[in-house]
Amino acid sequence: MQIYLPIAALSLNLFFLVGIGGAVGFLSGLFGVGGGFLLTPLLIFSGIPAPVAVASVTGQVAAASTSGALSYWRRGGVDLHLALYLVLSGIIGAFGGVAAFAALRAGGQLDLVISVGYLVFLGSVGGLMLIEAARSLLHQQRGMVVREKLPHQHNWVHGLPMRIRFKRSKLYVSVLPVLGIGVMIGFLGSLLGIGGGFILVPALIYILRVPGSVVIGTSLVQVLAIMAASTILHAINSQSVDILLAFCLMVGGVIGAQFGASASQYLRGEQLRLLLALLVLAVAVRFAVALLIAPADAYSMSGFGVGGGA
Amino acid sequence: MTRAISLMVLAFGLALSAAAHAEKIVGGLSDRQISINSGFAGERLTLYGNVEPDTGATEARVAGPFDVIVVVTGPVSDRVVWRKDNRFGIWINAEEVRFDNFPSFKWVLASGKLSDIADPAYLDEQHIVLNSFSDLVQATGFGNVVSMRSQLVRLMEQKQLFGVDEKGIVFQSNTLYSGQLGLPSDVPNGSFLAETYLFKDKVLVAHKAEGFSVRKAGFERFVGEAAHNYPLLYGLTCVILAVTTGWLGRLVFRR
């Protein structure tokens, strides 16, 4: 059953859209990430113009992170104080990201920046996760007890000035790295059409030492706020948010996420992290191939001022 | 004095041409208004016509054989073509040419091989072939404009937005013809022009132009207009929709 997407100005199969929304939602429920990093490339490969894909996925990630954030909120897994700082700085970053998006689109280098951005961030985060997960799996097989780094262990970040106490996270830390992380995630999220959860969670754990009980819930609140802000900014700036496309993805994503969350109970934490690392790396490799191997068609085109309006 | 002479020459010329080309095309399109709604997956448009004696022509019937070429052009837009090149080991867009007022749709349907119907130079001059455009098309940028333009035509052909179908027009009798034009699902919105050229012995004998429009209808039209006219409200609606969907999903599946 074909459905016409009014902003993308083309029709796609409804079940295909809900299906990829569901598949990515399943993975996002399984691994506790937003799934934007998978969904945006998938949509671009299915022929949806890159600006529409990036802008519409922000709506889908907002829906997925609402579900997640609500579950963590009920369990008390959200540090609202910390989230407030991350959200405010993140929205500033989102303004920068959407402005950069428009400038790069006009200059013709949006595809390149999206590809390189995915490659760098997915490649480095995926690589680190893979090493970390493989190491802990190996240690477990040898029967060694791995001592996890505890939240109160300090690093150089904790020596910075302007410290603030975050009660729920049991942190007394400088506000500078918190704001820095917020701005960076907001910028990258709105530029690349990803929630940024897979960068934010490691950053909160390894840089700020936020305890595991609140890290995912807090990051989901920040992702929700950034994606909501990006959706509005993209709608104002480029009119490239396709509400019908976003809604199809949301419905699939929300349903898939529930099944993913159930499935995650059958896998151990290290196994989950290893699988997620492989998935992230696979997407990074896909982008590397596109950049490094001669394209089948050296020519590409893009249209302006058509397909929109009435 | 000179003005009167030139008027007389003009009147004489017109009378001569009317005598030489005593045909006209009577016909039309199956649809003047193509509406895009939620189930839109492309559409087929039927073009038909009959060759008849022109008003005031001396002969009571027309003599064939005729050839028909129909050129359908869509609304113009600005398009950018890029050529990727290997720089520092990675493939990036190195050449860029922007074409302003470039047609977003152009199909040429003909009742036979174009080169058999008329002189290729003439077809080129009349912008009947795919690679020929009106002077309104302006190219700016760095790169080889001529090769980039033919690449743009090739890319548009790949998307089925441009094309030539030399079997697209079929004569049912000596004078009655019809043809079908396929509009893809990502057909641009706006005003289209279908120009019909009637040839006899490689000479243009009649010409006729008709417009039709492709418009979003109903909900699709509402969404398109809302996104452009009320972007803030549209964005807020998207966010509310997202939060509600997420919240409902949570409620429905709560364990």
Interface residues (C-beta under 8 A of the other chain):
Chain A: M1 Q2 I3 Y4 P6 I7 A9 L10 S11 G59 Q60 A62 A63 A64 S65 T66 S67 L70 S71 G108 Q109 D111 L112 V116 L224 M227 A228 T231 I232 L233 H234 A235 I236 Q239 V241 I243 L244 A246 F247 M250 V251 V254 I255 A257 Q258 A290 L291 L292 I293 A294 P295 A298 Y299 S300 M301 S302 G303 F304 G305 V306 G307 G308 G309 A310
Chain B: I36 N37 S38 G39 F40 A41 G42 P75 S77 D78 R79 V80 V81 W82 R83 K84 D85 N86 G89 I90 W91 I92 N93 E96 S104 M148 Q151 L152 R154 L155 M156 S185 D186 P188 N189 G190 R215 K216 E220 R221 V223 G224 E225 A227 H228 P231 L232 Y234 G235 L236 T237 C238 V239 L241 A242 V243 T245 G246 W247 L248 G249 R250 F253
